[in-house]
Amino acid sequence: MQKYLLDENLSKRLVEKLTPVFSVITHVSAEGLLNSFDNEIWNFAKNNNYTIITKDYDFFDMSHLYGCPPKVIKLNCGNKSTDYICSILLDKFKFIKIFAGSSNCYMEIF
């Protein structure tokens, strides 16, 4: 089962909204990682088998530099509401599951 970690640039309210579909999903704030450096979040995700969901390009760079794990899902939707972001993730869940089982380290969602 894939686990997902929401970066701090995404609302922690997404956890409750996405849990019915994503099953295991948490937010950096619930893991004591709020205001942490990206490398700390990266290492937490790597050591605990999480895929990072973010709007931050820094994780894209880290993915190219270090490979995976962790896998990274980059949302390219700009400054949108939590409901909008939730709907994107739910709409793309089929593709996210395919990505989770692939050898790819990085996925962008538009």
N, C-alpha and C positions, 0 to 999 in steps of 0.2 A: 504494500500500500504506500502510495506516494504521500509525502508530507510537504506542506507549504508554509513559508514564512513571509508575512507581509512586512515590507520595509516601512519605516516611519513616515515616508511621504504618502502613504496610503492610510486611510482611516481605520482605526481599530474596530469600528462598527462593522466593517466588512466581515470580520470573523463570524459573527452571529448569522449574518445573511448568507454566507457561503458554506458554512459547516454542513448543511444538509446534503450538498453535492460534493464538496471537496473532502469531506470526512475529517481529515486531520489538517487543520489550518490554525495558525497562531499569528500573533503580531509581535514585533520586536519589543513592544512595551510589556507584554506579558512574560517575556523571557529575560527581563532586566537589561535590555539592550537599547533602551531609548537614549538618544544622543550619543550613541557609540560611534566609533570610527568604522568605516566600511569594512576594513580588514577584520575587525572583531565580529561583525555580523557575518561576514564570509566564513570565518573559521567556525563560528557557532553552527551555521548551516551545514558546512562540510562535515563537522564532527557528529552532527545529529541527523544527518540524512534528509535535510530540508531542501526544497527548491525555493529560491528567492523570487518573490514577485515584487517588482519595483517600477518606479518611473525614473530611476537614477541611471544615467549612462555610465557611471563609474563601475558598476557591476558588469556591464558589457565589456569594458576594458579589462577588468580582472578575469573575466571568462576567457578572453583571448590570450591573456598572459599566462594564466595558471591552468586552463582547461577546466574539467569538471571531475568530481563533484566540487561544489554544488552546481546544479543547473540554475539558469537564470531566465525568468520570464520578464521581459521589458515591455511595459505598457506605453504606447506612443499615442496618448489621447489628450495631452495637454491638461489644463486645469479644469477638470470636470467634477460633477457631483459624485458622491458616494454611490448613489443609486445608478448613475450612468456607468461607473466603473464596475459595479456589481453585475449589471446586465451584460457588459462586454465579457467579463470572465465566465459568466454562466453560458452565454452564447458560444463561446470558444472552448468550452470544457472538453468536447470531443477531441479537438486538436491538441489541447493541453495533455490529455491522456496519451495520445499518440506520441507527443514530444517526450513525455515521461519515460516511455518505453524505448525511445530511440537512443542513438549514440551522440546526438547533438547536445551541445552544452548550453545553447542560447536560443531563445525564441522571442520574436517581437510580435506584439499584438497591436493592431491599428484600429 
